[in-house]
Amino acid sequence: DSGVTQTPKHLITATGQRVTLRCSPRSGDLSVYWYQQSLDQGLQFLIQYYNGEERAKGNILERFSAQQFPDLHSELNLSSLELGDSALYFCASSVGLPAGGYTFGSGTRLTVV
Amino acid sequence: EDKVVQSPLSLVVHEGDTVTLNCSYEVTNFRSLLWYKQEKKAPTFLFMLTSSGIEKKSGRLSSILDKKELFSILNITATQTGDSAVYLCGSGNTGKLIFGQGTTLQVKP
């Protein structure tokens, strides 16, 4: 157990729907990062939050949004889902800035049918 | 635009072989380069290399960082079937880590 908790582990939903993925960072970590991993794209950085504030943004679609709450857990919201959104979504956390490395959660497998 | 490129994308070897995985990077305000191993789900941390630590070793695995040529290599000696995995290289500054596509290593008995 890495200490980073992601729920749910698996999610199957239909196109056009909206889902929320949840991440609880490791105790003491202030930064949360979201990544999307699909077969042909590798690990793609989506967004970073640090102590409740958005810190960095990657190639995140406008249909996707995230936030980090006062208790430091984070949620990634995916809306108007398309087949191409099917992927493994990872959350990672770090104490502060990522130069010291991340700890990854076990991921949420999203399947859009 | 920041980018990390790994090569080869896939590799098949036999137990006992030595392998070298490559990672080149272009990252603004570079701070660190990290290697992860991904077997089934979550990537697990292997090494972090920075300006003050350009060579790391753990058992049969070792890694070096060439800051001048902007690349890193991960060496695995005496490979075992348990080394079969995707190896990810990530590089970052103070904002995020950018990862390469990964190298899929298959070690045959």
HADDOCK unambig.tbl for C-alpha pairs under 7 A between the chains (distance, minus, plus):
assign (segid A and resid 41 and name CA) (segid B and resid 101 and name CA) 6.72 0.50 0.50
assign (segid A and resid 42 and name CA) (segid B and resid 100 and name CA) 6.94 0.50 0.50
assign (segid A and resid 42 and name CA) (segid B and resid 101 and name CA) 4.65 0.50 0.50
assign (segid A and resid 42 and name CA) (segid B and resid 102 and name CA) 6.73 0.50 0.50
assign (segid A and resid 43 and name CA) (segid B and resid 99 and name CA) 6.05 0.50 0.50
assign (segid A and resid 43 and name CA) (segid B and resid 101 and name CA) 6.97 0.50 0.50
assign (segid A and resid 45 and name CA) (segid B and resid 98 and name CA) 6.75 0.50 0.50
assign (segid A and resid 55 and name CA) (segid B and resid 95 and name CA) 6.93 0.50 0.50
assign (segid A and resid 56 and name CA) (segid B and resid 95 and name CA) 5.93 0.50 0.50
assign (segid A and resid 97 and name CA) (segid B and resid 94 and name CA) 5.40 0.50 0.50
assign (segid A and resid 97 and name CA) (segid B and resid 95 and name CA) 6.58 0.50 0.50
assign (segid A and resid 98 and name CA) (segid B and resid 94 and name CA) 6.14 0.50 0.50
assign (segid A and resid 98 and name CA) (segid B and resid 95 and name CA) 6.78 0.50 0.50
assign (segid A and resid 98 and name CA) (segid B and resid 96 and name CA) 5.91 0.50 0.50
assign (segid A and resid 98 and name CA) (segid B and resid 97 and name CA) 6.72 0.50 0.50
assign (segid A and resid 99 and name CA) (segid B and resid 31 and name CA) 5.91 0.50 0.50
assign (segid A and resid 99 and name CA) (segid B and resid 32 and name CA) 5.43 0.50 0.50
assign (segid A and resid 99 and name CA) (segid B and resid 92 and name CA) 6.46 0.50 0.50
assign (segid A and resid 99 and name CA) (segid B and resid 93 and name CA) 6.23 0.50 0.50
assign (segid A and resid 99 and name CA) (segid B and resid 94 and name CA) 6.25 0.50 0.50
assign (segid A and resid 101 and name CA) (segid B and resid 34 and name CA) 6.98 0.50 0.50
assign (segid A and resid 104 and name CA) (segid B and resid 42 and name CA) 5.82 0.50 0.50
assign (segid A and resid 104 and name CA) (segid B and resid 43 and name CA) 6.32 0.50 0.50
assign (segid A and resid 105 and name CA) (segid B and resid 42 and name CA) 5.93 0.50 0.50
assign (segid A and resid 106 and name CA) (segid B and resid 41 and name CA) 5.60 0.50 0.50
assign (segid A and resid 106 and name CA) (segid B and resid 42 and name CA) 4.57 0.50 0.50
assign (segid A and resid 107 and name CA) (segid B and resid 41 and name CA) 6.81 0.50 0.50
assign (segid A and resid 107 and name CA) (segid B and resid 42 and name CA) 6.54 0.50 0.50
